[in-house]
Amino acid sequence: MIKLITGKKGTGKTKVLIEMINEAVRTTTGDLVCIEKGEKIRYDISYKVRLVDADRFGISGYDSLFGFIAGMMAGNYDIKEIFVDSVLKIGGPDLDELKVALDKLDVLTGDDTLLVFTVSADESELPDGIKKYF
């Protein structure tokens, strides 16, 4: 299952994401992962969340992001929630490519794992195929 947090830069998407992560620490029975570009939120989330710096692992582009998430899930069946901050900085600005990646990830995760992404774009700017993930 995929959920998007959208809005222009500076609208509080990361703050909402941090709150969701910290709530998931209290309520989720499985493992939690947060992927971000850089280490901006390291001190805002619980140490119980596996924090992944996309730069450190060479994640750039949507194919790379998909492969990384698929590999993590293949290696750890206990992952229940994955949070990705600033997906456009990791994958690139092409919203059509984002849609393709989201569709592939939705098939990969099914109903077993929740994927939450922050997207620095207004809902009205997003292609129709992405809007089903709100």
C-alpha positions in Angstrom: 0.0 0.0 0.0 1.3 3.5 -0.9 0.5 6.8 0.7 1.7 10.2 -0.5 2.2 13.4 1.4 2.2 16.2 -1.1 2.7 20.0 -1.1 5.1 22.7 -2.2 8.4 23.2 -0.5 8.1 24.5 3.0 4.5 23.3 3.6 5.4 20.9 6.4 5.5 17.5 4.6 8.6 16.3 6.5 7.1 17.3 9.8 4.0 15.2 9.0 6.3 12.3 8.0 8.3 12.6 11.3 5.0 12.4 13.2 3.9 9.4 11.2 7.2 7.6 11.8 7.2 8.2 15.5 3.6 7.1 15.8 4.5 3.9 13.8 7.2 3.2 16.3 4.5 3.0 19.0 2.0 1.0 17.0 3.7 -1.2 14.4 4.7 -4.7 15.2 7.3 -5.0 12.5 10.4 -3.2 11.4 10.4 0.4 10.1 12.7 2.0 7.5 13.2 5.6 6.6 15.0 6.6 3.4 16.1 10.2 3.0 18.6 12.2 0.9 21.2 13.3 3.5 20.6 13.0 7.2 18.2 15.8 8.0 15.8 14.0 10.3 18.2 11.7 12.1 17.6 13.3 15.5 13.9 13.7 15.0 13.0 10.0 14.8 13.4 7.1 17.1 16.6 5.0 17.1 14.3 2.0 16.5 13.8 3.1 12.8 16.4 1.9 10.3 17.6 5.2 8.7 19.0 5.0 5.2 20.9 7.9 3.6 20.2 7.5 -0.2 23.5 9.2 -1.0 25.5 6.8 1.1 23.9 3.8 -0.7 24.1 5.3 -4.2 20.3 5.5 -4.6 19.5 7.8 -7.5 16.7 7.4 -10.0 13.5 5.5 -9.6 14.9 2.1 -10.9 17.6 2.3 -8.2 15.1 3.2 -5.5 12.8 0.3 -6.6 15.7 -2.1 -6.6 16.9 -0.9 -3.2 13.4 -1.3 -1.6 12.8 -4.7 -3.2 16.2 -5.9 -1.9 15.5 -4.7 1.6 12.1 -6.4 1.6 13.6 -9.6 0.2 16.2 -9.6 3.0 13.8 -8.8 5.8 10.2 -10.0 5.8 9.5 -8.2 9.0 9.6 -4.7 7.3 6.0 -3.3 7.7 6.5 0.4 6.9 8.9 2.3 4.7 9.0 6.1 4.7 10.8 8.0 1.9 11.4 11.7 2.4 11.9 13.9 -0.7 11.3 11.2 -3.3 11.7 13.8 -6.2 15.3 14.5 -4.9 16.1 10.8 -4.9 14.3 9.7 -8.1 14.2 12.8 -10.2 11.7 15.5 -11.2 9.9 13.5 -13.9 6.4 12.8 -12.5 5.6 10.2 -15.1 8.6 8.2 -14.0 7.4 8.6 -10.4 4.1 7.2 -11.5 5.7 4.1 -13.0 7.8 3.5 -9.9 4.8 3.9 -7.6 2.8 1.4 -9.7 5.7 -1.1 -9.5 6.2 -0.6 -5.8 2.4 -1.0 -5.2 2.5 -4.4 -6.8 5.7 -5.3 -4.8 4.3 -4.3 -1.4 0.7 -5.3 -1.8 -1.2 -5.0 1.5 1.7 -6.3 3.6 3.9 -3.2 3.7 3.0 0.5 3.8 5.2 2.9 1.8 4.9 6.6 2.6 6.5 9.2 0.3 6.8 13.0 0.6 6.4 14.7 -2.8 7.3 18.3 -3.3 4.5 19.2 -5.6 1.0 20.4 -5.3 -1.7 17.8 -5.9 -3.0 19.7 -8.9 0.5 19.3 -10.6 0.5 15.5 -10.3 -0.6 13.2 -13.1 -4.0 11.4 -12.7 -2.3 8.0 -12.2 -0.6 9.3 -9.1 -3.7 10.7 -7.5 -5.0 7.3 -6.5 -2.2 7.1 -3.9 -3.5 10.1 -1.8 
